[in-house]
Amino acid sequence: MTNGQRAMEIINKYGFDFSHIPKQEIIDLIQKEIVNYQPGSSEYIRLLCGYLYCLGDRSDIPLLEKAKYNINMDVGCMIDREWIDSLKNGGKETQFTGSRQDIIDGFVSYYKVFQPEDEW
């Protein structure tokens, strides 16, 4: 299964109603990817980390940082630093960080039109 297909599988399973997405399942999937990284999985890991941001709080910062900085440069570039900064500052808009709601809206908007690369 390709990176894009794996991402679509997650989108189809969980959707974007964050009040009904089990946070622990997302955490488990991220931890699994960190331990067993599959080359070409940057988009999939980005999606999982985005879900965790949308569901998360300050306690999730270490896992997001681990995914961003400890897998490889490709994955690191895909995970938005803004998500980490937003969790650190309580979701407040700053000069360099949008409001938590704006960031979530942008994430949802991006993935609502997402298509796996083999469908382009």
N, C-alpha and C positions, 0 to 999 in steps of 0.2 A: 504494500500500500504506500502511495506517495505521501509526502509531507502535506500537500494540499488536501488530499483525500482524508488524511488523519484529522486535519483541522475541520473539514466539513462534517466529519463524523461527530466531533465534539459539539459543533454548532447545532447540528440536527438533534443531538441527544439533549442538550441543556437549554438551547435558545438563549434569550436575553432577559428573562424575568429573574433577576438576581435574588429575589426573595425565595425562590424555589430551587436554587442550585445548591447542592450540598458542598459546602466549603471544604470539608475534609477530603472528599473525593478529588477535588481539584488539587489540593495540597499533595495528596498521594500520587497523583499523576505527574506533578512537577518533580517530586522527589524521585520517582521512577526514571524520569527522563534525565535527571542529573546523574544518576548512577549508571544508567544504560543508554547514554546518548547515541542516537542513530544519526550518522551524517545526513545532512539535508533536512533536519527537523527544526530549523530555526523558526519558521512560521508557526508550526504546531506549538512549540514552547512559548512563543510570543503570545499566542492565543490563550494558553493556559495561564500565563502570568497576568495577562489582561483580565481574565476572569477573576483571578485572585485579587488583583487590585480592586475591581468592582465590588467584590465581596468583603474585602479585607479591612484591616486596621493596622496600627503600628506593630502589632505582634507578628505581622507577615513580612515586615521589611527584611529581616535576615534571609528568608527563603528567596525573596525576589532578588536580593543582592547576590546570593549564591548562584542563582540561575544566570543572572546578568554577567557576573564577573568570573565564574569558575568553570564554565563549560568550554567556550572558545569565543573568538572575536566575532564570528558570524552571529552567534546567538546573542552575544552582548550588544551588538549593534541593533538587534531587533527589539530588545526589551527597552521600553521607554524609561529613561531616567526620571522623567516627569512623574511617573507613577510612584516611584520611591519617594521623591521629594514631596509629592502631595500627601502621601501617608505620613511622612515625617512632620509636615506642618498642619496636619488636621484638615486638609482639603481646601485650604484658603488660597485664593488667587493671589499671585505675587507677580513681580516683573517677569519672572522666568517660568512660572507654573500657572496653568489655567485653574479655574475652580474645579473641584472634584466632579461636579455635575457636567461641566463642559468636557472634561477628560473622558468621563464615562460615555457621554453622548457621541464623542468622536470615535471612540472604540467601537461602539455599537454600529454606528453609521458605516465604518470601514468594513466590518465583518458582515453586515446585512447584504452587501453586494459582493462579498468575497466569492471567488470561484477558484477551485484548484487549478494549478498551472497547466495540468494536462487537459483542461477543458477550454483553454484560451485559444 
